[in-house]
């Protein structure tokens, strides 16, 4: 596949704000929802609780009472965020964003996918008499996020729905919709910290910092926001470790205090992502080849179901096997058991669609840190700035160590100490040092009639399995 130098991430046209506003206050969505009845929850308590002031330090407690729009999901994190803002003396209105695709998967649901979320959300708000509004943004989500995701998968790339959802929906379309309601800030249960400048220094940019809980930290998912978005945000949980958030949920006697954290993409709920991809992209049988030998190992349902570094779902004996390359044109997936070999790692890659939270490129580009995925791990890195043929800014990133799982379409977020300074999208054309696929494998991949391959070869089982990365260099296939 031809290397691309830039993936534009500009927002697609949104539904006009005036139209979105008409969808507030439990009004019917454009797509009729499933019939659901909200059932009451027990264990409601309206007794005021005394909260240690240290827990309010990310709630702007020293500001005059603020008018805050709080995004609630029905989970513990956003519920605790709401209660902390309420305890800090701010005037809160809660909003639940409804973006389910009921019409696509109604045969899968045993109950409405949003029913449980709504019951918990309403119960949390009722405890402290906070008004709750429901916003239907299914169309906006489809236009600005899902259609982009589907197109990226069709082209063999691996997009990040959570980054796009934050940028384009939660703090994009939603912020536009409530713009006329004169809220001072929008808040959510993200684990991150925003540092706002004093009132007499409004020309100074707001800063996105790592949360106190470095493992739970979500600045990676917020790294593509604009400065105008950042200036309007509060993250009450940025100063609190996750375990203390759970304790606060007990102190507040929240009805969802024991609810498990949600996993996966927000609009899918209980639906597997593979089922969503199959519905919207379809299936096309292809073959799986061993990268080093070209051996025909099996078949797959379409290259778009796989991403570089993937281990699960290959269903090949004698593993572990990893996806190492994809031939999009010929619908071929290349795999290897030598994924962690030192000669097959990469530390140099290119990033496009750059967005800097301050509004301009950083002046210091030689002593930065980088995340290439969500999690507590950082690399030291340096950047070299370029301009591509279309005039777009490109960063050539050099990591301090090699990384095995760089995937085109994913985001790389950049940091200066504890400050997140921006991010961009990993491009396919890094340093022409992709995983070495042998000539026989490439030749077989280009065959028009792959039925001539016959049955898959019998895979020889590797006797020695190395579990520690430091020992993998000693493993022999």
Order of alpha helices (4+ residues) and beta strands (2+ residues): alpha-beta-alpha-beta-alpha-alpha-beta-alpha-alpha-alpha-alpha-beta-beta-beta-alpha-alpha-beta-alpha-alpha-beta-beta-beta-beta-beta-beta-beta-beta-beta-beta-alpha
